[in-house]
C-alpha cells in the first residue's frame, strides 16, 4: 500500500470520493454519499497519527544526511541505520550496505552483492532483501534502548513484549516475492538473544535459488481485528502477531485457517447507526486467486491460546468471497449486525486446499484489511 486514499479509490471504483473532514476514530475515513448516507472505511490498523489525527502519509522526507517518516505512533529515521521509536522506547537496526538511491516512497541500500529496499508502512517499515540461499541468509541485528519484559516468537514473527500481551516492536515475515511483488512462498525467521538489548534475526526460505525476502517491522498499535492463524503441520503453534496467512494447503504449514473478530469498541461511533451494508476487503498478496469462505464459530476463540489441536467447531457459511481490484470481498452485514455489542467470532477458510490463498492478517501494517460500512 502506498496511500490510504488510493486504496479507498480502488475500492470505490467509479463512485465519487467525497471525504468528510471529520475524525471519528484513528482507523477510519468517512465519505458522504449522494443520497445523504455515509460510508466509512475502517482500516485494520490506525491510519491517523496519534498526536495530529492526520492521515499517515506513506512517504519519506529527505535531507542530505537523513530520511524521516512519521507513522501512526512511531517515527522512523534512516541515517546509515534505521531508528524506530515512540513514547515506549527505541529500536535501532544496523545495515551492512550503504544508501545508493532515495525516492519519496523507497530507500535502496546496496553493496557489491546485495540490495535492501526500505518502504514505509503505517507504523514502521517494509524491508525487501536479497537472499542468496546457497551463500548467506539475510540477517538483521535489533538494538533496544532498554530491556523489555519478554519475547514472543515463532518462525513467522518475533515480538519484543512491553506487557504480557502487548508488543513493543514486531518483525513479521511476509515471504519470498517475485519481480511483480507477489508472494510466492513463505519465509522463516529465527532469533538469537545476544544480550538483554541485542537480538540477531536470521531469515530463511526453502526456495533453493536466489530470491528476495519481504518482512515488516512495526511498533505496536491496537488492531481493529484480533486474529491468529492455526495450522495442521504445527498443531501447537499460535500466531497472534504474524502478519500473513497461507489459507488452504501448503507443504510448509499443512492446512491453515484464520480466526478473527472485530473489536467494535475501537469504532464505537457506529453503535447507534443503522447499518445498510458492511463489506470486509482483504488484499490478495499471492499469485493465485483461491475462493474463500467465512464461517461462524460455536464459541469464542483466544487469540493467544488457539492452535490446531484445540480448534473450535465451525457453524454454517456466512459469506463467500468475490474478487476484484486486488482484494477479496466478503459481505459481513449479517455477522456485524447493528454494532451494539462485541461481534461474533468468525473463521476464514479456503474452499480448495491445493493452492493457498495468501492474504494479510489483521496485524499487517504493510497491507491492512479494510472494513467498509455503509450507514445512515
Secondary structure, 3 states (H helix, E strand, C coil): CCCHHHHHHHHHCCCCCCECCCCCCCCEEEEECCCCCEEEEEECCCCECCCCCCECCCCCEECCCCEEEECCCCEEEECCEEEEEECCEEEEEECCCEEEEECCCEEEEECCCCEEEEEEECCEEEEEEEEECCCECCEEEEEECCCCCEEEECCCEEEEEEECCEEEEEEEEEEEECCCCCEEECCEEEEEEEECCEEEEEEECCCCCCEEEEEEEEECCCCCEEEEEEECCCCCCCCCCCCEEEEEEECCCEEEEEEEEECHHHHHHHCCCCEEEEEEEEEECECCCCCEEEEEECCCCCCCCCCCCCCCCEEEEEEECEEECCEEEEECHHHHCCCCCCCCCEEEEECCCCCCEEEECCCCCCCCCEEEEEEC
